Amino acid sequence: MSRRVLSAIGLTLGLLLMWADPAFAERRVALVIGNSAYQNAPALVNPRRDAQAMAAMFQKAGFDVVSAESDAGIVQFKRAIAQFADEASRSDIAVVYYSGYGIDVGGINYLVPVDAKLASDRDAAVAAITLDALAKSVDKAKRLRLVIVDASRGDPFVPAMRQQAAAPHVADPGLAEPEPTPGDVIAYAAIAGTEAEDGDGEHSTYTAAVLRNLFTPGLDIRLAFGRILVDVLKKTNKRQNPLVYGSFGGGNIALVPAPSDRPSRDLEGEKTDYGVVQKIGLARAYEVFLVQHPTGFYSTFAREELRIAEAQPAKPSAKSPPVPGPIASLDGAPPVIAPPGSLPEVNSPGQVSLAQQELTRLGCFSGTPDGSLDAATKAAIRLYQSARGQNPSGDAEITDDFIAELKQRAAAVCALACPAGKIAEGKKCVDIGKSQAVAHRKNEDDQGRPAKRSVAKQEQKSAPPPRVTQQTSGNSGHSSVTVGVGF
């Protein structure tokens, strides 16, 4: 055989090996936008630096295309999105990162160019970019479609908009809960309706956590966002709760391929990953963990938790499990191999109790979370479905996916309905005779003036529930946490 033929065979085999390696086979592209120099609002210090650091990390990770824009006006912003959409349509992995001002107007999220002048809510539609438009730029990527938004920064445009008495929509600080299309994932620096902290370092608190964790070679992206969550919660003493909306598809996926030589074990990272999947508590989350950490101290516990989860008896159901909406579901994880003829567990006492607790948090249920699927619980499920614009189903079915959907909801969904003799106070129904608000009003009526004792404290107790349930508790660090990392 001639030397030329042997060389051709060697070259062919080399190319086949390269194409077999996902690091070579996948085309990865990224768009990075950081807006700091606002012309009609206070300048932001971090976004430009954050975007530059993110672009450098994408380049270091070997992305094929990294488009970076700083201080983008409306024209530049739109052009960057259009050009990137073309690149994303020919890619396997497409990631967009935005840092700057963001605002919620009438439930629509807008990202603010540096030249935007927002005197009223009507200006947003022409002077700003919708988050939906940015998300659509990654729609045609084949494997991973991710949008990272670090934009909940206490926007200065809100007061001016609220002064417009005739404005049909009220502008709110923070961002509204997104509704990503199936297969798309949107990561927020702070849960919908809350503000993100800039921090006192070189980068914002959230972006610093992203830079530390998202580009870890070989780390599943859901576990990476779990580490980001833990990182931000720790840095802010639980004042800021990042959240991922949507579900990553198709097994374990890393933003940066694993190195050919196995790295030394990251015991701290393994511990963090286990804590996150334990908080989620679903069988498929443990499977993702075991693919990432097949051996080690926590793998033993994960296998035992997985065995327990899979051993739970399944109850028959005539209907298919509900399709999850924009939630941190486990659809993208490797499927559980169930015995022939078995069905997903439905309406178990444990599932009902968890659902009752979440429905209580969302203002839809005022009973006792006792695990009983009674008439009150069924009514609460129908109330939740109606409030979400869904058609209430005749038979209440509580599955793991439904519980995960409830956990994903941050803001109160239902107007709390209380039985006779009770009144809504915060997130609970209390006896009218024990209500702080009623007692306070009675005291004012009887005396014609506010009581001398701690009026401010009483008013605080009787105030309506906040727009978002994740509230801090001073410096105690015991606020509730929502775990959503794209499972």
C-alpha positions in Angstrom: 0.0 0.0 0.0 1.4 3.4 -1.0 2.5 6.0 1.5 -0.1 8.4 0.0 -2.9 5.9 0.6 -1.8 5.4 4.2 -1.7 9.2 4.8 -5.2 9.5 3.4 -6.5 6.7 5.7 -4.7 8.3 8.7 -6.2 11.7 7.9 -9.7 10.2 7.6 -9.4 8.4 10.9 -8.2 11.6 12.6 -11.2 13.6 11.3 -13.6 10.9 12.4 -12.1 11.0 15.9 -12.4 14.7 15.9 -16.0 14.7 14.8 -16.9 12.0 17.4 -15.7 14.4 20.1 -18.6 16.8 21.1 -16.0 19.5 21.7 -15.3 19.5 18.0 -18.7 18.5 16.7 -20.7 21.3 18.4 -20.7 24.8 17.1 -21.0 27.3 20.0 -21.9 31.0 19.7 -22.4 33.8 22.2 -23.8 37.3 22.2 -22.7 39.6 25.1 -24.2 43.1 25.7 -23.2 45.3 28.6 -24.8 48.8 29.0 -23.3 51.2 31.5 -23.1 54.8 30.0 -26.8 55.7 30.1 -27.7 59.1 28.7 -31.0 59.7 30.5 -30.4 57.7 33.7 -27.6 57.2 36.2 -24.7 55.4 34.8 -24.0 51.8 35.9 -20.5 50.9 37.0 -20.4 47.1 36.5 -22.3 46.1 33.2 -19.5 47.1 30.8 -16.9 45.3 32.9 -19.2 42.3 33.4 -19.8 42.0 29.7 -16.0 42.2 28.9 -15.2 39.5 31.4 -18.0 37.3 30.1 -16.9 37.7 26.5 -13.3 36.8 27.5 -14.6 33.6 29.2 -16.6 32.6 26.1 -13.5 33.1 24.0 -11.3 31.2 26.4 -13.9 28.4 26.4 -13.4 28.1 22.6 -16.7 29.4 21.4 -16.7 29.7 17.6 -18.3 33.2 17.6 -18.4 35.7 20.4 -20.2 39.0 19.5 -19.6 41.7 22.2 -21.4 45.0 22.4 -20.8 47.8 25.0 -23.1 50.7 25.6 -25.5 49.7 22.8 -28.1 52.3 21.7 -31.4 51.1 20.2 -30.1 50.8 16.6 -26.9 49.0 17.7 -28.9 46.7 20.0 -31.4 45.7 17.3 -28.6 45.1 14.7 -26.6 42.9 17.2 -29.7 40.8 17.8 -30.4 40.3 14.1 -26.9 39.4 13.3 -26.6 37.0 16.2 -29.9 35.3 15.3 -28.3 34.3 12.0 -25.3 32.8 13.8 -27.4 31.0 16.3 -29.5 29.4 13.5 -26.3 27.6 12.4 -25.2 26.6 15.9 -25.7 23.8 18.4 -25.2 26.0 21.5 -26.3 29.6 21.6 -25.9 31.8 24.7 -26.9 35.5 25.2 -25.7 37.5 28.2 -27.2 41.0 28.9 -26.2 43.3 31.8 -27.8 46.8 32.2 -31.2 48.2 33.1 -34.3 46.1 32.7 -37.9 47.1 33.4 -41.3 45.4 33.6 -44.1 47.4 32.0 -47.6 45.8 32.2 -46.0 42.4 32.5 -43.7 42.9 29.5 -40.0 42.8 30.1 -37.9 45.5 28.4 -34.1 45.7 28.2 -33.0 49.4 28.1 -30.5 50.7 25.5 -28.2 53.5 26.6 -30.0 56.2 24.5 -33.5 55.3 25.7 -35.7 58.1 27.1 -38.6 56.6 28.9 -40.9 59.4 30.1 -44.0 57.1 30.1 -44.8 53.5 29.7 -45.8 54.1 26.0 -42.2 54.9 25.2 -40.9 51.5 26.2 -42.4 49.8 23.1 -40.3 52.0 20.7 -37.3 53.0 22.8 -36.4 49.6 24.5 -35.9 46.0 23.5 -38.3 43.3 24.7 -36.8 40.3 26.5 -38.8 38.1 24.1 -37.0 39.6 21.1 -33.7 38.8 22.7 -34.8 35.3 23.5 -36.0 34.7 20.0 -32.4 35.2 18.7 -31.4 31.8 20.1 -34.6 29.9 19.0 -33.0 28.0 16.2 -30.0 26.7 18.0 -30.1 22.9 17.9 -29.1 21.8 21.4 -28.8 24.6 24.0 -30.6 27.9 24.0 -29.8 30.1 27.0 -30.4 33.7 27.8 -28.7 35.2 31.0 -30.1 38.4 32.3 -28.4 40.5 35.0 -30.8 43.4 34.7 -32.9 43.8 37.9 -31.2 46.9 39.2 -33.8 49.2 40.8 -34.6 51.2 37.7 -34.7 55.0 37.7 -37.3 55.1 34.9 -40.1 53.8 37.2 -40.9 57.0 39.2 -41.4 59.1 36.0 -43.6 56.5 34.5 -45.8 56.3 37.6 -46.4 60.0 37.4 -48.3 59.6 34.2 -51.8 59.3 35.6 -53.3 58.4 32.3 -50.8 55.6 31.6 -52.7 52.3 31.0 -49.9 50.2 32.5 -47.8 50.7 35.7 -44.1 50.2 35.4 -42.5 48.0 38.1 -38.9 47.7 39.2 -37.3 44.4 38.6 -38.5 42.0 35.8 -41.7 40.0 35.4 -41.7 36.3 35.3 -40.7 35.2 31.8 -42.6 32.6 29.7 -39.8 31.0 27.7 -40.8 28.9 24.7 -40.2 25.1 25.1 -36.5 24.3 24.9 -35.4 27.9 25.8 -34.0 28.8 29.2 -33.9 32.2 30.7 -31.7 32.8 33.8 -32.4 35.8 36.0 -29.9 37.3 38.4 -32.8 37.8 40.8 -36.1 36.1 41.0 -38.9 37.9 39.2 -40.1 41.1 40.9 -37.0 41.5 43.0 -33.8 43.5 42.6 -30.3 42.3 42.1 -27.3 43.8 43.9 -24.3 45.3 42.1 -22.1 44.3 45.0 -18.9 46.1 46.0 -16.4 44.2 43.8 -15.2 44.4 40.2 -18.4 42.6 39.0 -22.0 42.4 40.1 -22.7 39.7 42.6 -24.5 37.5 40.1 -22.1 37.9 37.2 -19.2 37.2 39.6 -20.8 33.9 40.5 -21.5 33.1 36.8 -17.8 33.7 36.0 -16.7 31.4 38.8 -19.1 28.5 38.1 -20.6 28.4 34.6 -17.4 27.8 32.7 -16.2 24.9 34.8 -15.1 22.2 32.2 -17.4 19.2 32.1 -19.8 20.5 34.7 -23.5 19.9 33.9 -25.1 23.3 33.3 -27.9 22.7 35.8 -25.4 21.9 38.5 -23.4 25.0 37.5 -26.5 27.1 38.0 -27.0 25.3 41.3 -23.6 26.5 42.4 -24.3 30.0 41.2 -27.5 30.0 43.3 -25.6 28.9 46.4 -22.8 31.4 45.7 -25.2 34.4 45.4 -27.3 33.4 48.4 -24.2 33.2 50.5 -22.8 36.5 49.3 -26.0 38.4 49.8 -27.1 36.6 53.0 -30.2 35.4 51.0 -31.2 38.9 50.0 -30.9 37.9 46.3 -32.3 34.6 44.9 -31.3 33.8 41.3 -33.6 31.6 39.3 -33.6 29.7 36.0 -36.9 29.7 34.1 -37.3 26.8 31.7 -35.8 23.4 31.2 -32.6 22.3 29.6 -33.1 19.4 27.2 -31.4 16.2 26.4 -29.3 14.6 29.1 -26.2 16.1 30.8 -24.8 19.1 29.0 -21.8 21.2 29.8 -21.1 24.7 28.4 -17.4 23.8 28.3 -16.4 20.2 27.4 -14.7 18.1 30.0 -10.9 17.9 29.6 -9.4 14.6 28.2 -7.6 14.0 31.5 -9.9 13.6 34.5 -9.4 16.5 36.9 -8.9 16.1 40.6 -12.1 15.7 42.6 -13.8 18.9 43.7 -15.2 17.9 47.0 -16.7 21.3 47.8 -18.4 21.4 44.4 -19.7 17.9 44.9 -21.1 18.8 48.3 -22.8 21.9 46.8 -24.2 19.9 43.9 -25.7 17.3 46.2 -27.2 19.9 48.4 -29.0 21.4 45.4 -30.4 18.1 44.1 -31.4 17.1 47.6 -33.4 20.4 47.8 -35.1 19.5 44.6 -35.7 16.0 45.8 -36.8 14.3 42.5 -35.4 11.1 41.2 -34.2 12.5 37.9 -32.2 15.2 39.7 -30.2 12.5 41.5 -29.6 10.8 38.2 -28.0 14.0 36.8 -25.9 14.2 39.9 -24.7 10.6 39.6 -23.8 11.1 35.9 -21.6 14.0 37.1 -20.3 12.3 40.2 -20.4 8.5 39.7 -18.2 7.9 42.6 -17.4 9.6 45.9 -18.8 10.2 49.3 -22.1 11.8 48.2 -22.7 9.4 45.4 -23.6 6.7 48.0 -26.3 8.9 49.5 -27.5 9.9 46.0 -27.9 6.3 45.0 -29.9 5.5 48.2 -32.2 8.5 47.6 -32.7 7.5 44.0 -33.5 3.9 45.1 -36.1 5.2 47.5 -37.6 7.5 45.0 -37.9 4.7 42.3 -39.3 2.2 44.8 -42.3 4.3 45.7 -45.4 2.6 44.3 -47.0 4.3 41.3 -50.8 4.9 41.3 -52.6 4.3 38.0 -54.0 7.2 36.1 -56.2 7.5 33.0 -54.5 10.7 32.0 -51.0 11.6 31.0 -49.0 13.8 33.4 -49.6 17.5 32.8 -47.1 19.2 30.5 -45.0 21.5 32.7 -44.9 25.2 31.7 -42.0 27.6 32.2 -40.7 25.8 35.2 -37.4 24.3 36.5 -38.6 20.9 35.5 -36.5 17.7 35.1 -37.6 17.1 31.5 -34.0 17.5 30.2 -32.5 14.9 32.6 -32.0 11.2 31.7 -35.3 9.4 32.0 -36.0 7.0 34.8 -36.3 3.5 33.4 -39.6 2.3 34.9 -40.8 -1.4 35.0 -43.1 -2.4 32.1 -46.7 -1.2 32.7 -45.8 1.2 35.6 -46.9 4.9 35.6 -45.6 8.0 37.3 -46.7 8.4 40.9 -49.8 10.5 41.3 -51.7 11.9 44.3 -49.5 10.2 47.0 -49.9 11.7 50.5 -46.4 13.1 50.3 -47.1 14.7 46.9 -50.4 16.1 48.2 -48.8 17.5 51.3 -46.1 19.2 49.3 -48.6 20.7 46.9 -50.7 22.0 49.8 -47.7 23.8 51.2 -46.9 25.4 47.9 -50.5 26.3 47.2 -50.6 27.9 50.7 -47.5 30.0 49.8 -49.2 31.1 46.5 -52.3 32.2 48.3 -54.5 29.5 46.8 -55.1 27.2 49.8 -55.9 28.1 53.4 -56.4 24.6 54.9 -54.0 22.3 56.8 -51.3 20.6 54.7 -52.2 17.1 55.9 -51.7 15.1 52.7 -55.4 14.5 52.1 -56.7 15.2 48.7 -60.0 16.6 50.0 -62.5 19.0 48.4 -60.7 22.1 49.7 -57.4 20.9 48.1 -59.1 20.2 44.8 -60.7 23.6 44.9 -57.3 25.2 45.5 -55.9 23.4 42.5 -58.7 24.7 40.3 -58.2 28.2 41.7 -54.5 28.0 40.9 -55.3 26.8 37.3 -57.8 29.5 36.7 -55.5 32.2 38.0 -52.8 30.9 35.7 -55.2 31.1 32.7 -55.4 27.3 32.4 -58.6 25.4 32.0 -59.3 23.7 35.4 -59.3 19.9 35.0 -62.1 17.9 36.4 -59.9 15.4 38.3 -57.1 16.8 40.4 -53.8 15.1 39.7 -50.7 16.0 41.8 -47.5 14.8 40.2 -43.8 15.6 40.8 -44.0 17.9 37.7 -47.0 19.8 39.1 -45.2 20.3 42.5 -42.1 21.5 40.6 -44.2 24.0 38.7 -45.7 25.3 42.0 -42.3 25.7 43.5 -41.1 27.7 40.5 -43.8 30.4 41.0 -42.4 33.3 43.0 -45.3 35.8 43.4 -48.6 35.1 44.9 -50.9 33.6 42.3 -54.4 33.6 44.0 -56.2 36.2 46.0 -56.3 34.4 49.4 -59.8 33.1 50.1 -60.6 32.6 53.8 -63.5 30.7 55.3 -66.3 32.4 57.3 -65.1 34.0 60.5 -61.5 34.5 59.3 -59.7 37.3 57.5 -56.7 37.4 55.2 -53.6 38.8 57.0 -50.4 38.5 55.0 -50.3 34.9 53.7 -52.5 33.4 56.4 -56.2 33.3 57.3 -56.6 34.4 61.0 -59.7 34.6 63.2 -61.3 38.0 62.9 -61.0 38.5 66.7 -57.3 37.9 66.6 -56.5 40.0 63.5 -54.0 42.8 64.1 -55.5 44.8 61.3 -59.1 44.6 62.7 -57.9 45.5 66.2 -55.9 48.4 64.9 -58.9 49.8 62.9 -61.2 49.3 65.9 -58.8 51.2 68.1 -58.8 54.1 65.7 -62.6 54.1 65.5 -63.0 54.0 69.3 -60.5 56.8 70.0 -60.7 58.8 66.8 -56.9 58.7 66.4 -54.2 56.1 66.1 -53.2 54.3 69.3 -50.0 55.6 71.0 -48.5 52.2 71.1 -46.4 50.9 68.2 -48.7 51.9 65.3 -46.0 51.4 62.7 -45.4 47.9 64.0 -49.1 47.0 63.8 -49.4 48.4 60.2 -46.4 46.4 59.2 -48.0 43.2 60.4 -51.3 44.0 58.7 -49.7 45.1 55.4 -50.7 43.2 52.3 -48.4 40.4 51.1 -45.4 41.7 49.0 -45.3 41.2 45.2 -42.8 38.4 45.6 -42.6 35.8 48.3 -38.9 35.7 48.7 -38.3 38.2 51.5 -35.2 38.7 53.6 -35.3 38.6 57.4 -32.8 41.2 58.3 -29.4 39.8 58.9 -30.6 36.4 60.1 -30.3 34.9 56.7 -33.5 32.7 57.2 -35.5 33.9 54.3 -37.3 31.4 52.1 -35.4 30.2 49.0 -36.7 29.1 45.6 -34.6 26.6 43.9 -34.8 26.7 40.1 -31.7 25.7 38.2 -33.0 24.4 34.9 -33.8 20.8 35.8 
